[in-house]
Amino acid sequence: MAYASNPAIVNGVNYRKTNLIAGASPFQDSMWLVNLDLLTVVRRLGPTLPGFTITGINGLTTHPTTGEHYAILKVSGVSGRILAKINALTGVCTQIGNLGDNFSSISFRDDGQLLA
């Protein structure tokens, strides 16, 4: 498994007592939740974006103030990459827009500015 960009920190109802990160691969349609305490994969997700087929995730990061997760998606039939919010517990994505180019990673500054 390869992590794309900064792994997203995940805290959800089912995972309150564990430290989880989300990792993704630019070459697969998968995302994994990893327990940092045990260094084990807790769950594999197949991220979805309505109307598209995701073929990889190039970037994955967490907004420092809102806790929302963002991803750069590779999708079939689209040139460039899609910037999306991603629910790290379900894998459901919401498109923000087409980046118009092939970005490899994203990250946030402490003040919330997104960098690619």
N, C-alpha and C positions, 0 to 999 in steps of 0.2 A: 504494500500500500504506500502510495506517495501522498504527502500532504501538499495541498496547493496553497501557496501564500501563507498567511498566518492562520493557524487552525482556529476555528470559532469555538468560543467557550459556551457550553450548553448547560443550562439549568432548567429543568422542567419538573412537572408534578411527579412523574414516575422516577425521577433521578435526583431527588433532593439531597440524599445522603452520600452521593458520589460526586467526584470531580470528573466531568466529562469534557472532551473536546470532540469537534467534528472534523473529519479529514475527508478529502476527495481526491480523485485522480483526473488528470486532464485527458486520459485515454479510455476511461470507462464511464458508464452511466450510473455510477454508484457513489454513495457517501457513507462513511462509517462513523459511528459514535464509539469512542474509545474511553474506557475507564482508566484515568491516570493513576489511581491508587493501585490497581491490579495489572495495568498495562495489557488489557484484554479488549477485544472488540465486543461491545455490548449489543450492537445492532447494525445491520446493513440496510440502507435505504436506497430506493430507486427514485431519485428526484424527478418531479414532473413539472411541466410548464404547459398549460392548456394550449392546444393547437400546434405544439412543436414536439420533436423528439430530441431529448438531451443526449449528446454523445460524449460529454466530458465537462468537467468544471475546472477552469484554469485558476481561479482565485476564490478564496473564501476568507471572510473576516467578520469581526463583530464590531458594531458601532460602540465607541467607548462610553457614551452617555445614555443611549436608548436601549442598548443590549440587543438591537435587531441585527440579524445576520444578512450579509450581502455576498453575492457570488457572481463570477464571470462565467457564463454558460456558453459552451459550444453546442450549437443546435443544427440539426440537418436542414439544408436548404436555405441557410442564412449566411451571407458573407459578413465578416467581422464577428464580434462577440456581443452577447446580450448581457447587460447589467440587470441583476434581479435581486429582490429580497428573497430569502429562503428560510422557511420554517425548518430549523435544524432537528426538530423532533418528528416531523411528518415527511419532510422532503418536498413539500409543495412550494413552488416558486411563483413570484409575482413579478412580471416584467416591468422594469423601469424604463429601459430604452436600449437601442442598438448603439454600441460604442463606436461603430464604424471602422474599427481596426481590430487587430489581433493582440489584445493585451494579455500578458501572462500572469499578472498578479495585481492584487489590490490591498490597500492597508489604510487605516485611519490614523490621523494625527490625534493627539490627546484632546484637541479642541473640536473634533468631529469632522474635519475636512478630509474627504476621500481622496486618496492618491492612487494612481495606476502606474 
